[in-house]
Amino acid sequence: MAGHSKWSNIKRKKEKTDAKRGKIFTKLGREIAIAVKSGGPDPEVNPKLRDVIAKAKSANMPNDTIMRSIKKASGDAEGESYEEVVYEGYGPGGVAVIVESATDNRNRTAADVRHYFDKFGGNLGTTGCVSFMFDKKGLILIDKSTVESEDDLMMEALEAGAEDFNAEEEYYEIITDPSDFSKVREALEKSQVKFISADLEMIPQTTTKLTDEKQIEMMKKLIDNLEDLDDVQNVYHNWEIPEEE
């Protein structure tokens, strides 16, 4: 995979997170609610909830906010109920795009997602039209400056069940099978290292490069507007983001 493209994407997401922390917490709250509904409120027996809690903590979500979200999801039977819906389509220049949502109104979310695809030079497709171009993997990025020994970290990750370990310029990239993600993440958490991100992601098998400035600008706007939708949790794509981004 194109490491610099992934790093550019992570930096863009971090900047958005810092600027819109309240919205990020709302989205994390929905992830917590879905995890609680599917596996119960006890993270000890609900690995999906453990993963979301770890993700929330890495985004600096306060512990009391996390606990309130779990309590609300487990005790409020008549409260909001979210379902996970995935949309697929193409951005400018044929870039493959996957949009993961958590919604309480499918019609509203579909209309909003379609609107931005149409507005920014793309088109919403049918289920399965681009997902075959991606692999679902656990992806953990660790800040290089917090690691004392690359060899020790690599051995620890591989022994815990990681599939691959890559040293990039500013971070270590650890890839896992989805079924091993929680085990690997929890093993690495015991080390005093800083996670840049740790989540299940759709990783593109190949990337698409845009050279037309108008298409590049439209692609940026498509991603930004989709990510800003309240119902959208994640946006994945195979665009090779320019390094200066």
C-alpha positions in Angstrom: 0.0 0.0 0.0 1.0 3.6 -0.5 2.4 4.6 2.9 2.6 8.4 2.3 -0.9 8.4 1.0 -2.2 6.7 4.2 -0.1 9.1 6.3 -1.5 12.1 4.4 -5.0 10.8 5.0 -4.3 10.3 8.8 -3.0 13.9 9.1 -6.0 15.3 7.3 -8.3 13.3 9.7 -6.4 14.5 12.7 -6.7 18.1 11.8 -10.4 17.7 11.3 -10.7 15.8 14.6 -8.9 18.6 16.5 -11.1 21.2 14.8 -14.4 19.4 15.3 -13.9 17.3 18.5 -17.6 17.6 19.5 -18.8 16.1 16.3 -16.2 13.3 16.6 -17.4 12.5 20.1 -21.0 12.3 18.8 -19.9 9.8 16.1 -18.0 7.7 18.6 -21.1 7.7 20.8 -23.0 6.1 18.0 -20.2 3.5 17.6 -20.4 2.7 21.3 -24.2 2.4 21.1 -24.0 -0.1 18.2 -21.4 -2.1 20.0 -23.4 -2.2 23.2 -26.6 -3.3 21.3 -24.7 -6.1 19.5 -22.7 -7.5 22.4 -23.8 -5.9 25.7 -22.4 -3.2 28.0 -19.5 -5.1 29.6 -16.2 -4.6 27.6 -14.7 -7.6 29.3 -17.0 -9.9 27.3 -17.6 -7.6 24.3 -14.4 -7.2 22.2 -16.1 -4.8 19.8 -16.9 -2.5 22.7 -13.3 -2.7 23.9 -12.1 -1.7 20.5 -14.4 1.3 20.3 -13.5 2.4 23.9 -9.8 2.2 22.9 -10.5 4.3 19.8 -12.5 6.8 21.9 -9.6 7.2 24.4 -7.1 7.7 21.5 -9.4 10.6 20.3 -9.2 12.0 23.9 -12.8 11.4 24.6 -13.3 11.8 28.5 -13.9 8.6 30.4 -17.1 9.9 32.0 -18.4 10.7 28.5 -17.6 7.1 27.4 -19.3 5.6 30.4 -22.4 7.8 29.9 -22.6 6.6 26.3 -22.4 3.0 27.4 -25.0 3.5 30.2 -27.4 5.3 27.8 -27.1 2.6 25.2 -27.6 -0.2 27.7 -30.4 1.3 29.7 -32.5 3.4 27.3 -34.5 0.8 25.4 -36.7 3.5 23.8 -33.9 5.7 22.9 -32.3 6.2 19.5 -31.5 3.0 17.6 -28.8 3.1 15.0 -28.1 0.7 12.2 -24.9 0.4 10.1 -25.4 1.1 6.4 -22.6 1.1 3.8 -22.7 3.0 0.5 -20.4 2.6 -2.4 -19.7 4.8 -5.4 -17.1 6.6 -7.5 -15.6 10.0 -7.1 -14.0 12.2 -9.8 -11.7 10.3 -12.1 -13.2 7.0 -11.2 -11.8 7.0 -7.6 -13.5 4.2 -5.6 -15.3 5.4 -2.4 -16.9 3.5 0.5 -19.0 5.3 3.0 -19.8 3.7 6.3 -22.8 5.2 8.2 -24.6 4.8 11.5 -28.1 6.0 11.0 -31.6 6.1 12.5 -33.1 7.1 9.2 -31.9 5.3 6.0 -33.8 7.6 3.6 -32.2 10.8 5.0 -28.7 9.3 5.0 -29.0 7.9 1.5 -30.3 11.3 0.2 -27.5 13.2 1.9 -24.7 10.9 0.6 -26.1 10.9 -2.9 -26.3 14.7 -2.9 -22.6 15.0 -2.3 -21.6 12.4 -4.8 -23.6 14.2 -7.4 -22.4 17.7 -6.4 -18.7 16.9 -6.5 -18.4 15.0 -9.7 -19.1 11.4 -8.6 -21.9 9.0 -8.6 -23.4 6.7 -6.0 -23.3 3.0 -7.1 -24.8 -0.3 -6.0 -23.7 -2.5 -3.2 -20.5 -4.3 -4.2 -19.6 -2.0 -7.0 -16.2 -1.0 -5.4 -15.8 -3.0 -2.2 -14.1 -5.8 -4.1 -11.2 -3.4 -4.6 -10.6 -3.2 -0.8 -9.5 -5.6 1.9 -10.9 -5.3 5.4 -8.0 -5.3 7.8 -7.0 -4.2 11.3 -4.7 -1.2 10.9 -2.6 0.1 13.7 -0.3 3.1 13.3 2.3 3.8 16.1 4.3 7.0 16.5 8.0 6.1 15.8 9.2 8.6 18.4 7.6 6.6 21.3 9.3 3.2 20.3 12.6 2.3 21.9 13.2 -0.8 19.8 11.8 -1.5 16.3 12.8 -5.1 16.5 11.1 -5.6 19.8 7.9 -4.0 18.6 7.9 -6.0 15.4 8.4 -9.3 17.3 5.7 -8.4 19.8 3.2 -7.6 17.0 3.9 -10.7 15.0 3.8 -13.0 18.1 0.4 -11.5 19.0 -0.9 -12.4 15.5 -0.1 -9.5 13.2 0.1 -10.3 9.5 2.5 -7.6 8.5 4.8 -4.9 10.0 6.1 -1.9 8.0 8.4 0.9 9.1 7.4 4.1 7.4 9.1 7.5 7.7 7.2 8.8 10.7 5.3 5.7 12.0 5.1 1.9 12.2 2.2 0.3 10.4 0.9 -3.0 11.7 -1.7 -4.9 9.7 -3.9 -7.7 11.1 -6.7 -10.0 10.1 -10.0 -8.5 11.5 -10.4 -11.5 13.8 -6.9 -10.9 15.4 -7.2 -7.1 15.6 -8.3 -6.9 19.2 -5.7 -9.3 20.4 -2.9 -7.5 18.7 -4.1 -4.0 19.8 -4.4 -5.1 23.4 -0.9 -6.7 23.4 0.7 -3.5 22.0 -1.2 -1.3 24.5 0.8 -2.9 27.3 3.9 -1.3 25.8 4.5 2.4 26.4 3.9 3.4 22.8 1.6 6.0 21.3 -1.1 4.9 19.0 -1.7 7.4 16.1 -4.8 5.3 15.1 -6.1 1.7 15.6 -9.2 0.6 13.8 -10.7 -1.8 11.4 -10.4 -0.2 7.9 -11.0 -0.9 4.3 -7.6 -0.8 2.7 -7.4 -0.3 -1.1 -5.6 -3.0 -3.1 -4.4 -0.4 -5.6 -4.6 3.4 -5.7 -5.8 5.9 -8.2 -3.8 9.1 -9.0 -5.6 12.3 -10.0 -3.6 14.8 -12.1 -6.4 17.2 -13.1 -6.5 20.1 -10.5 -10.2 20.4 -10.8 -10.7 16.7 -10.1 -8.3 16.9 -7.1 -10.3 19.9 -5.6 -13.6 18.1 -6.2 -12.3 14.9 -4.6 -11.1 16.9 -1.5 -14.6 18.5 -1.2 -16.4 15.1 -1.6 -14.4 13.5 1.2 -14.7 16.5 3.5 -18.4 16.9 3.0 -19.1 13.2 3.4 -17.0 13.1 6.6 -18.9 16.1 8.0 -22.3 14.4 7.7 -23.6 13.5 11.2 -24.6 10.0 10.0 -21.3 9.1 8.4 -18.7 7.2 10.5 -16.0 6.5 8.0 -15.1 7.3 4.4 -12.6 5.1 2.6 -11.2 5.6 -0.9 -8.4 4.6 -3.2 -7.2 8.1 -4.1 -3.5 8.5 -3.8 -3.5 11.8 -2.0 -0.7 14.1 -3.1 2.2 14.2 -0.6 2.0 17.9 0.0 -1.6 17.3 1.3 
